[in-house]
Amino acid sequence: MNKKIESEDVIYSGCNLNQKRVNPLGNENGFALILVISVLAIMSLLGVMALNTATSETGISRNYRTSQIAFDSAQRAVEYAATNGNIYTSLGPASAAYDLDDNDGDGNDGDDTDEVNIKGGTNWGLEGTDNYVAYQMSSGLPPGSGSDPTYFAARYYIVNVTGGGPNNSLARVESQIGRIVPK
């Protein structure tokens, strides 16, 4: 019954022969986790960049819109000044400029008929105090006007306006208007 234990039996009995040798460089445990984390980091970076671009584009379009509203206000003032015949009856070679801001002389801007008509139902109109129509010069009729130069002349006027829009946006427009008037 006593059996002699050999040294080889002790060595092999202490080891599990079913285990594989561990090679640290060939171990791929956790690779999928590192790959997923890397892809998530890249996707997050792309998302942040897309959000930043969208925010910048929104700001650019908002600035364009506000500047366009200001320009439309100034253009409305030029069109109003070009079509209102009452403005030109008082303007001549030695006359003062016609003030579109304060045409009733009360010193208050914004309460005058001109400004109300220029706003035209919008919230935006003239800004500043340098909005005027001024006489520039008289000359002969332009060729092809179809008018008799013995009875009519051409008068040229400068319309200088600043239109306002949201976020304190301003647009300044200066235009020259020619009118054919009786001599």
PyMOL commands that set and color helices and strands:
alter all, ss='L'
color gray80, all
select helices_A, chain A and resi 7-13+31-83+85-89+113-119+166-168
alter helices_A, ss='H'
color red, helices_A
select strands_A, chain A and resi 98-99+132-139+152-164+170-182
alter strands_A, ss='S'
color yellow, strands_A
deselect
rebuild
show_as cartoon
